[in-house]
Amino acid sequence: MPVRRALLLATCLLASTPAARAAPGETLRLHSPDARASVEVSLDAEGRARYAVAWNGTPVLLPSPLGVQLGEDDRIDRGLRVAAVRERESDTAYELVAGKARHVRDHYRELDIDLADAQGRVLGVVLRAYDDGVALRYRLPLPATGDLEVREDLTGFLFPRDYACWALNLGRFGTSHEGEYDPVAASKLRPMHLVELPLVCGTGEGTTTFAIAEADLDRYAGLYLSGRGDGELGVEARLSPRLDAPQLAVRLPRGEVARTGHLTPWRVLMLGDSPGALVESNLISSLNPPTPITDTSWIRPGKTAWDWWSGGLAPDVPGAGMNTATMKRYVDHAAALKLEYMLVDDGWYVGSTGNGRYNAGADITRAIPALDLPAVVDYARERGVGIWLWAHWRSLEPRMDAVFARYRDMGIKGVKVDFMDRDDQQMVEFFHRMMRSAADHRLMLDLHGAYRPTGLNRTWPHFLTQEGVLGAEYNKWSRRITPTHNLTLPFTRMLLGPMDYTPGGFRNVTPEQFQSSFNGPQVMGTRAHQLAMFVVYESALQMVADSPDVYADGKGGLAPGADFLSLVPATWDETRVLAGEIGQYIVVARRSGRDWYIGAMTSEQPRTLRIPLDFLPAADYQATVWRDGGSPVQVVRESRRVDADNRGLELELAAGGGAVVRLVPPSPRIAGTARSE
């Protein structure tokens, strides 16, 4: 894989007025390059800074508060004056090693404002306007003495009307960030709520949609939202508290704060003409720094077999468990399906509990006696399969470099780190230390029990996926993973980055038939619904979660639909959302090389979708379709030609159903001959 480098196209300084002053009531304005998104910043008579956002000239956010609370009685949010204004435009491009697109244009206009208070301190407010959203961050002043401490972020988001939103109320700090994004009116968001990001809302102006998110979280505390208690309609920022000082969110030693101040993470407002437009956006990754990794050839996205979700091999397999023979059987399964990896989960190392509980006496560098791990690694290598290992973060953290060095020497390709379940400043710092250490040892990462993404896949491309999602594991003990939930995730949680939902369940039943089971779990909806997740859901390490037996037909061949799992990529060159409605249905087209893949999913409501194919070049394509059959486990595979005069596909989706399509163009030689005729 070639080295990814940001390619500078153009960066120009539009204006610089370092001594500018603005009287109360004066407004500073910023527009996106296409002028559709706009931000206005103003000061009221009491010197309180406000920002407002519009899309296509229609207000999305009313003038909303800016500011930060440092000490108990120390707020920088009033008595302010504009001391300087700097404006610039940047137009660059970069490549993503893994994600929804390979080439990303990073084009924005920026307004950098210095706000001085009565003490002479300067709070910087940096605003950017992109064609698909706006973002702001603060430059916190270097304290005169002592450490830089932050208690609260005073940023608000005030709504002009009672928006229809989708929100996940976690209710407390210190969770695994897993839950449903439920429909809720903005007026029903309460001060006691602790709302996970993103908060997604429709403006009521056609299909215009926005999402409040966060990007470039580093040396800071994670962001949440709460309803306002002052009678205003909207939400306000909340920061995850430190464990050692719960009254604080952030503490930075004075020596670690730049003289120019400390930059906070970005507060992001993704904007689009439809919910699908937000799915296509790369705004979150663009707001993160470029990668320091110069050689990314060892970073290889792919699909992986997995032993934990299904409960292991079929019950009639003698001796199945965490042992050499079973893991080799999973390697054979991965090789048969042409999967790149096999993930060996909890229970493999000495002292591991098998149920995720931390054991202080565990040794995450030594396999249990029943598992000859070097033999499994060699066996897998001979069959073109790489091995990933599971690790509890508390066992990893004290000697991370030594553990990663040991895994590298063992020939391990990646590590699934689990049970962090926090996003306070200390845990955010651990994430970044882990990213650097894993990169030094050329190990890829899958983060479980983790907070939601903030764009790290640009800076650390060996971070392939993470949880922070209510995924398929909940089928083992609940009825929460419904088709409606599956159709809500692409428009909510997935906006922020890759999600390790762990699809591929082949024990497919209707919601009425569903029964939770820890071993051999069922999934609601059709098998084609599960296949579509491999296209719709973004993850550069995509699980094929079920046990080997369900992907076989019992006659030496593959079960219906399993052949698609061998074909579908795990990373993409281009993504387009062709249609969709939150919680109802979605159609996503993704390109890998010259081939296109389409995934269509529906909720409990069956529907027929006419899919436009006008995004294809002017050439005939061979379309292979996998669609719903007469029962949840049946898959119908058929082929047809799609030519320049017949650009549509009609797909009939069952209740909780889906379909996938692979579109293969003619070879360049044949295509060239056809065009010349």
C-alpha positions in Angstrom: 0.0 0.0 0.0 1.6 3.3 -1.0 2.6 5.9 1.6 -0.3 8.3 2.4 0.8 11.9 2.2 -1.3 15.1 2.3 -1.0 16.8 -1.0 -1.0 20.6 -0.7 -3.1 22.2 -3.4 -3.5 25.7 -2.1 -3.4 27.6 1.1 -4.0 31.3 1.0 -4.3 34.0 3.7 -7.4 36.0 3.0 -7.0 38.7 5.7 -5.1 39.3 8.9 -6.1 42.1 11.3 -4.1 41.4 14.5 -5.1 44.7 16.1 -8.8 44.6 15.1 -11.5 45.7 17.5 -15.2 45.0 17.3 -17.8 47.0 19.1 -20.8 45.3 20.8 -23.3 44.4 18.2 -20.7 44.1 15.4 -20.9 40.8 13.6 -18.0 38.7 12.1 -19.1 36.4 9.3 -17.6 33.3 7.8 -18.9 31.3 4.8 -18.0 27.8 3.5 -16.3 27.7 0.1 -19.6 27.0 -1.6 -21.3 29.6 0.6 -24.0 27.2 1.8 -22.8 27.0 5.4 -22.3 30.2 7.3 -21.3 31.3 10.8 -21.7 34.6 12.5 -19.9 35.7 15.7 -21.0 38.7 17.7 -20.7 40.3 21.2 -23.7 41.6 23.1 -23.8 44.6 25.4 -22.3 42.7 28.3 -19.4 41.4 26.2 -20.7 37.9 25.9 -19.7 36.1 22.7 -22.3 34.3 20.6 -22.1 32.3 17.4 -24.9 31.4 15.0 -25.0 28.9 12.1 -27.1 28.9 8.9 -27.5 26.4 6.0 -28.6 27.7 2.7 -29.5 31.0 4.4 -31.8 29.3 6.9 -30.9 29.5 10.6 -29.9 26.1 12.1 -28.5 27.5 15.4 -29.6 30.8 17.0 -26.9 32.9 18.6 -25.4 30.5 21.1 -23.0 30.9 24.0 -19.2 30.6 23.7 -16.8 30.3 26.6 -15.1 28.1 29.2 -15.0 27.8 33.0 -11.5 27.4 34.4 -11.8 27.7 38.2 -14.8 27.5 40.5 -15.5 31.2 40.1 -13.5 31.8 37.0 -15.4 31.9 33.7 -14.2 33.4 30.5 -17.5 34.2 28.8 -18.4 37.8 29.4 -16.7 41.3 29.5 -15.0 40.3 26.3 -13.7 42.4 23.4 -12.3 41.3 20.0 -8.6 41.9 20.2 -7.6 40.3 16.8 -9.1 38.5 13.8 -7.4 36.3 11.3 -9.0 34.8 8.3 -7.7 32.2 5.8 -8.7 29.6 3.3 -7.1 26.2 2.9 -7.6 23.7 0.2 -5.6 20.5 0.6 -6.1 16.8 -0.1 -5.1 13.6 1.8 -5.4 9.9 1.5 -7.0 7.6 4.0 -5.4 4.2 4.4 -8.8 2.8 5.4 -12.3 4.3 5.5 -15.2 5.3 3.4 -13.1 7.1 0.8 -9.5 6.9 -0.4 -9.0 10.5 -1.5 -10.4 13.3 0.6 -10.5 17.0 -0.2 -10.0 19.2 2.9 -11.3 22.6 1.8 -12.4 25.1 4.4 -12.4 28.8 5.3 -11.3 29.7 8.8 -11.9 32.6 11.2 -9.5 32.9 14.2 -10.7 35.3 16.8 -8.8 36.5 19.9 -11.3 37.5 22.7 -9.7 39.4 25.5 -11.2 39.7 29.0 -10.8 42.4 31.7 -7.7 40.7 33.1 -6.0 40.7 29.7 -6.3 37.0 29.1 -7.0 36.0 25.6 -9.5 33.2 24.7 -9.0 32.1 21.1 -12.0 31.0 19.1 -11.2 29.2 15.9 -14.1 28.6 13.5 -14.0 26.6 10.3 -16.7 26.4 7.6 -16.7 23.5 5.2 -19.1 22.6 2.4 -20.5 19.9 4.7 -20.5 21.6 8.1 -18.8 23.9 10.6 -16.5 23.5 13.6 -15.2 25.5 16.4 -12.5 25.1 19.0 -11.0 27.2 21.8 -7.4 28.3 22.4 -7.2 28.3 26.2 -4.8 30.9 27.7 -1.6 29.9 29.4 -2.3 30.5 33.2 -0.1 33.1 34.9 0.8 30.5 37.5 0.1 26.8 38.1 -1.6 24.2 35.9 -4.2 24.8 33.3 -7.5 23.5 34.7 -10.9 23.3 33.1 -14.1 22.7 34.8 -16.7 23.2 32.1 -17.1 23.9 28.4 -19.7 26.7 28.2 -20.5 26.1 24.5 -24.3 26.0 23.8 -26.3 25.0 20.8 -29.6 26.9 20.7 -32.4 25.8 18.3 -34.8 28.1 16.6 -37.6 25.5 16.8 -38.4 22.2 18.4 -36.3 19.9 16.2 -37.1 16.2 15.7 -33.9 14.5 16.9 -32.4 11.1 17.5 -30.5 10.8 20.8 -28.8 8.3 23.0 -29.2 9.3 26.6 -26.4 7.4 28.4 -27.4 9.0 31.7 -24.0 8.8 33.3 -20.2 9.0 32.7 -18.1 5.9 32.5 -20.0 3.6 30.2 -19.3 1.4 27.2 -21.2 3.9 25.0 -23.7 1.4 23.8 -27.4 2.1 23.4 -30.3 3.0 21.1 -30.6 6.4 19.4 -34.3 7.0 20.0 -36.5 9.6 18.3 -37.0 12.5 20.7 -38.2 16.1 20.4 -35.5 18.6 21.3 -37.8 20.1 23.9 -37.7 16.7 25.7 -34.0 16.8 26.3 -33.5 17.5 30.0 -30.6 19.0 32.0 -30.2 15.7 33.9 -29.7 13.8 30.6 -26.2 12.9 29.4 -26.6 12.7 25.7 -24.0 10.7 23.7 -22.6 12.1 20.4 -23.8 12.5 17.8 -27.0 14.2 18.4 -28.8 14.1 15.0 -31.7 16.4 14.2 -33.9 17.3 11.3 -34.4 21.0 11.0 -37.9 20.8 9.5 -36.7 22.6 6.4 -37.2 19.9 3.9 -34.8 17.0 4.6 -32.0 19.2 5.9 -30.2 17.4 8.7 -27.4 18.2 11.2 -25.4 16.3 13.7 -23.5 17.6 16.7 -20.2 15.8 17.1 -16.6 16.1 18.3 -13.2 15.7 16.5 -9.5 15.7 17.4 -10.0 14.6 21.0 -6.5 14.7 22.5 -5.3 15.7 26.0 -8.8 16.6 26.9 -12.1 15.2 28.3 -14.8 13.7 26.1 -17.8 15.8 25.2 -21.5 15.1 26.0 -24.7 17.2 25.7 -27.5 18.0 28.1 -30.7 19.8 27.8 -30.7 23.3 29.0 -32.1 24.4 32.3 -32.6 28.1 31.5 -35.7 27.9 29.4 -33.8 28.1 26.1 -34.5 25.4 23.5 -31.3 23.5 22.7 -28.4 21.7 24.4 -25.2 22.6 26.1 -21.8 21.0 26.5 -20.8 18.6 29.3 -17.3 17.3 29.9 -16.3 13.9 31.3 -14.8 14.4 34.8 -11.3 13.3 35.9 -11.2 10.3 38.2 -8.7 11.8 40.5 -10.5 15.2 40.8 -14.2 14.9 39.8 -14.7 18.7 40.1 -12.3 19.1 37.1 -12.5 17.9 33.5 -9.0 18.8 32.4 -5.7 19.4 34.1 -2.6 20.2 32.1 0.8 20.9 33.7 1.9 24.4 32.9 5.0 23.1 31.1 2.8 21.2 28.6 0.8 24.3 27.6 2.1 26.3 24.7 2.8 30.0 25.2 0.1 30.6 22.5 -2.4 28.5 24.5 -3.9 25.1 24.4 -6.2 24.0 21.6 -9.3 22.1 22.7 -11.0 19.4 20.5 -13.3 20.6 17.8 -17.1 21.0 18.4 -18.6 20.0 15.1 -21.9 20.6 13.3 -22.2 18.3 10.4 -24.7 19.7 7.8 -26.4 18.2 4.8 -29.5 18.3 2.6 -30.4 14.8 3.7 -29.5 12.3 6.4 -27.5 10.3 3.7 -25.3 13.4 3.0 -24.0 13.2 6.6 -23.1 9.5 6.0 -20.9 10.5 3.0 -19.1 13.2 4.9 -15.4 12.9 5.9 -15.6 16.0 8.1 -14.7 14.3 11.3 -11.5 12.8 10.0 -10.5 16.0 8.2 -10.5 17.8 11.5 -7.7 15.6 12.8 -4.0 15.9 12.2 -2.3 14.0 9.4 -0.6 10.7 10.2 3.0 10.7 11.4 3.3 7.1 10.0 5.5 7.3 6.8 5.2 3.6 5.9 1.7 2.2 6.0 2.3 -0.9 4.0 1.8 -3.1 7.0 -1.7 -1.8 7.7 -4.1 -4.1 5.9 -7.8 -3.8 6.3 -9.8 -7.0 6.0 -12.4 -9.4 7.4 -11.9 -11.7 10.3 -13.3 -15.0 11.7 -14.1 -14.8 15.4 -14.6 -17.5 18.0 -16.5 -15.6 20.8 -19.8 -14.4 19.4 -21.3 -17.7 18.4 -20.1 -19.5 21.5 -17.6 -21.6 19.5 -18.0 -24.5 17.2 -21.2 -26.6 16.8 -22.1 -28.5 20.0 -21.5 -31.9 18.4 -17.8 -31.1 17.8 -15.8 -33.0 20.4 -13.2 -31.1 22.4 -14.3 -27.7 21.1 -13.0 -24.8 23.2 -10.0 -22.5 23.7 -7.5 -25.0 22.4 -5.2 -25.5 19.5 -7.5 -27.8 17.5 -10.4 -25.4 17.7 -8.4 -22.3 16.8 -7.0 -24.2 13.8 -10.5 -25.1 12.8 -11.4 -21.4 12.8 -8.2 -20.7 10.7 -9.4 -23.3 8.2 -12.8 -21.5 8.2 -11.2 -18.1 7.5 -9.1 -19.6 4.7 -12.1 -21.2 3.1 -14.0 -17.9 3.1 -10.9 -16.0 2.0 -10.9 -13.9 5.1 -7.7 -12.1 5.9 -7.7 -12.8 9.7 -8.7 -14.9 12.7 -9.4 -13.1 16.0 -8.6 -15.2 19.1 -10.8 -13.7 21.9 -10.9 -13.7 25.7 -9.7 -16.8 27.4 -6.5 -17.4 25.5 -3.9 -16.2 27.9 -2.8 -17.4 31.4 -5.1 -15.9 34.0 -7.7 -14.7 31.5 -11.2 -15.2 32.9 -13.1 -15.9 29.6 -15.8 -13.5 30.7 -14.0 -10.1 30.3 -13.3 -9.7 34.1 -9.9 -8.2 34.9 -7.4 -10.5 36.7 -4.5 -8.7 38.2 -2.4 -11.9 38.0 -3.0 -12.5 34.3 -0.1 -12.7 31.9 -1.2 -11.5 28.5 2.0 -12.6 26.9 1.6 -16.4 27.7 -1.0 -18.7 26.2 -2.8 -21.2 28.3 -1.4 -24.8 28.2 -4.3 -26.0 26.0 -3.4 -23.5 23.3 -0.1 -23.8 21.3 -0.3 -20.2 20.0 3.0 -20.3 18.0 1.7 -23.4 16.2 -1.6 -21.7 15.5 0.2 -18.6 14.2 2.4 -20.7 11.9 -0.6 -22.7 10.7 -2.5 -19.6 9.9 0.5 -18.0 8.1 0.8 -21.0 5.8 -2.9 -20.5 4.8 -2.6 -16.8 4.3 -4.4 -15.9 7.5 -3.2 -13.4 10.1 -3.9 -13.7 13.8 -5.3 -11.1 16.1 -5.4 -11.3 19.9 -7.7 -10.0 22.6 -6.4 -8.2 25.7 -7.9 -6.5 28.7 -6.7 -2.9 28.8 -5.8 -3.0 32.5 -3.4 -5.9 31.9 -1.9 -4.1 28.9 -1.4 -0.6 30.2 1.3 -1.1 32.8 3.8 -2.7 30.3 2.3 -1.8 27.0 5.5 -1.5 25.0 6.8 -4.8 26.2 3.6 -6.6 25.5 3.3 -5.1 22.0 6.9 -6.0 21.3 6.2 -9.6 22.4 3.1 -9.8 20.1 5.1 -8.4 17.2 7.8 -11.0 17.7 5.1 -13.7 17.8 3.9 -12.7 14.4 0.6 -11.2 15.6 -1.0 -8.8 13.2 -3.4 -6.8 15.5 -4.8 -6.5 19.0 -8.4 -6.1 20.2 -8.2 -4.0 23.4 -11.3 -4.2 25.6 -13.2 -2.7 28.6 -11.8 0.9 28.7 -15.4 2.1 29.3 -14.4 5.7 29.9 -13.6 9.0 28.1 -12.1 11.1 30.8 -8.9 12.9 30.2 -6.7 10.1 31.6 -8.4 7.5 29.3 -8.1 9.7 26.3 -4.4 10.0 27.0 -4.2 6.2 27.2 -5.8 5.9 23.8 -3.1 8.1 22.3 -0.2 6.3 24.1 -1.6 3.0 22.8 -1.9 4.3 19.3 1.7 5.4 19.3 3.0 2.3 20.9 1.1 0.0 18.5 2.3 2.0 15.5 5.9 1.6 16.8 5.5 -2.2 16.8 3.4 -2.4 13.6 0.3 -3.7 15.2 -3.2 -2.9 14.1 -5.9 -2.0 16.7 -9.6 -2.8 17.3 -10.9 -1.0 20.4 -13.8 -2.5 22.4 -15.5 -1.1 25.4 -14.5 2.2 23.9 -15.8 5.7 23.5 -17.2 6.8 20.1 -14.7 7.7 17.3 -13.4 11.3 17.0 -11.5 10.9 13.7 -8.4 9.0 14.9 -8.4 6.9 11.7 -6.7 9.8 9.8 -3.9 10.3 12.4 -3.5 6.7 13.3 -4.6 4.6 10.3 -3.7 1.3 12.0 -6.7 1.9 14.2 -9.2 0.0 12.0 -12.4 -0.1 14.0 -13.9 0.2 17.4 -17.0 -0.6 19.4 -18.9 2.1 21.2 -22.0 0.7 19.5 -25.0 -1.4 20.5 -24.0 -4.3 18.2 -24.8 -7.9 17.5 -23.4 -9.2 20.8 -26.7 -8.1 22.4 -28.5 -10.8 20.5 -26.9 -13.2 23.0 -28.9 -11.8 25.9 -31.6 -9.4 24.7 -34.2 -8.4 22.1 -32.7 -5.0 21.5 -31.0 -5.5 18.1 -34.1 -5.0 15.9 -34.1 -4.2 12.2 -35.2 -0.6 13.2 -32.1 -0.3 15.4 -30.0 -1.6 12.6 -31.4 1.1 10.3 -30.8 3.9 12.8 -27.1 3.2 13.3 -25.9 4.3 9.9 -27.4 7.8 10.4 -26.3 8.2 14.0 -23.3 6.4 15.5 -21.7 5.6 12.1 -21.4 9.3 11.2 -18.4 9.5 13.6 -16.3 6.7 12.1 -15.9 2.9 11.9 -18.1 0.7 14.2 -17.4 -2.9 15.1 -21.0 -4.0 15.1 -19.9 -7.6 14.3 -22.3 -8.6 11.5 -22.6 -11.9 9.7 -25.2 -13.8 11.9 -26.5 -16.7 9.8 -29.2 -18.0 12.2 -31.8 -15.6 10.8 -35.4 -15.4 12.1 -38.3 -13.0 12.1 -38.6 -10.7 15.2 -41.6 -12.9 16.3 -39.5 -16.0 16.2 -36.5 -14.5 17.9 -35.2 -16.0 21.1 -32.0 -14.8 22.8 -29.3 -17.4 23.3 -25.7 -16.9 24.5 -24.5 -19.8 22.4 -25.5 -20.0 18.8 -27.3 -16.6 18.9 -30.1 -15.8 16.5 -30.5 -12.5 14.6 -33.6 -10.7 13.7 -34.2 -10.1 10.0 -33.1 -11.9 6.9 -29.7 -13.2 5.9 -29.6 -10.7 3.1 -30.1 -8.0 5.8 -26.9 -9.3 7.4 -25.0 -9.4 4.1 -25.9 -5.8 3.4 -24.2 -4.7 6.7 -20.9 -5.5 5.1 -21.5 -2.7 2.6 -23.6 -0.3 4.7 -21.6 -0.5 7.9 -18.1 1.1 7.9 -15.4 -0.9 9.5 -11.9 -1.6 8.1 -11.8 -4.8 10.3 -15.1 -6.4 9.5 -16.1 -9.4 11.7 -17.7 -12.5 10.2 -19.2 -13.3 13.5 -20.9 -16.7 13.4 -19.4 -20.2 13.8 -17.9 -22.0 10.8 -20.7 -24.6 10.6 -23.4 -22.1 9.7 -21.4 -20.8 6.6 -21.2 -24.4 5.2 -24.1 -26.2 3.4 -23.2 -29.6 4.8 -22.3 -30.9 1.4 -18.8 -29.5 1.1 -19.9 -26.1 -0.2 -21.0 -22.8 1.2 -24.3 -21.9 2.7 -26.5 -19.4 0.6 -25.0 -15.9 0.8 -21.6 -17.0 2.2 -19.9 -16.6 -1.2 -20.6 -12.8 -0.9 -18.5 -12.7 2.3 -15.5 -13.8 0.3 -15.9 -11.0 -2.2 -16.9 -7.9 -0.3 -14.0 -5.6 0.7 -13.5 -4.0 4.1 -12.3 -0.5 2.9 -13.4 1.7 0.1 -12.3 4.2 -2.5 -15.6 6.1 -2.7 -19.0 6.1 -0.9 -22.4 7.3 -2.0 -25.7 7.1 -0.2 -28.4 6.6 -2.9 -31.4 6.7 -0.6 -32.4 6.5 3.0 -34.5 7.5 5.9 -33.4 7.3 9.6 -34.7 4.1 11.1 -36.5 3.0 7.9 -34.2 2.1 5.1 -30.9 2.8 3.4 -29.1 2.2 0.1 -25.3 2.7 0.1 -23.0 2.3 -2.9 -19.3 1.9 -2.3 -16.5 1.6 -4.9 -13.4 -0.6 -4.5 -11.1 -0.2 -7.5 -13.4 -0.4 -10.6 -16.1 -2.5 -8.9 -19.1 -1.1 -7.1 -21.0 -2.8 -4.2 -24.5 -1.8 -3.2 -26.1 -2.6 0.2 -29.8 -2.1 0.8 -31.5 -2.6 4.2 -35.0 -2.1 5.5 -36.7 -2.1 8.9 -39.6 -4.3 9.9 -41.5 -2.7 7.0 -41.1 -4.5 3.7 -40.5 -2.3 0.7 -39.6 -2.2 -3.0 -36.7 0.1 -3.9 -35.9 1.5 -7.3 -32.1 2.1 -7.2 -30.7 4.7 -9.6 -27.4 3.8 -11.1 -26.6 7.1 -12.8 -23.3 7.3 -10.7 -21.8 4.6 -12.9 -19.6 5.4 -15.9 -21.0 4.9 -19.4 -20.3 1.2 -19.7 -22.1 -2.0 -19.3 -21.8 -3.7 -15.9 -22.3 -7.3 -14.8 -24.6 -7.1 -11.8 -24.7 -10.0 -9.3 -27.6 -9.7 -6.8 -28.1 -11.5 -3.5 -31.6 -10.8 -2.3 -34.2 -12.0 0.1 -35.8 -15.4 -0.6 -39.0 -17.0 0.8 -37.7 -17.3 4.4 -35.2 -15.4 6.6 -32.4 -17.8 5.9 -33.0 -18.1 2.1 -30.9 -16.0 -0.3 -31.6 -15.7 -4.0 -28.6 -15.1 -6.2 -29.1 -13.9 -9.8 -27.1 -12.1 -12.5 -28.0 -9.5 -15.1 -26.5 -6.9 -17.3 -26.8 -3.3 -16.5 -26.2 -1.2 -19.6 -26.1 2.5 -20.4 -29.8 2.6 -21.3 -31.1 0.7 -18.3 -29.6 2.4 -15.3 -32.0 1.3 -12.6 -32.3 -1.8 -10.3 -35.4 -2.8 -8.6 -35.0 -4.6 -5.3 -37.8 -6.2 -3.3 -36.9 -6.3 0.4 -38.8 -8.5 2.9 -39.6 -7.3 6.4 -36.3 -6.9 8.1 -34.7 -7.7 4.8 -32.0 -6.5 2.5 -30.0 -7.1 -0.7 -26.5 -6.7 -1.9 -25.3 -6.1 -5.5 -21.8 -6.4 -7.0 -21.3 -4.4 -10.2 -18.3 -5.4 -12.3 -17.4 -3.4 -15.4 -16.1 -5.0 -18.5 -12.3 -5.3 -18.8 -10.6 -2.0 -20.0 -9.8 -3.7 -23.4 -13.4 -4.8 -24.0 -14.8 -1.5 -22.7 -12.5 0.4 -25.0 -13.6 -1.6 -28.0 -17.3 -1.2 -27.2 -16.9 2.6 -26.9 -15.0 2.8 -30.2 -17.9 1.1 -31.9 
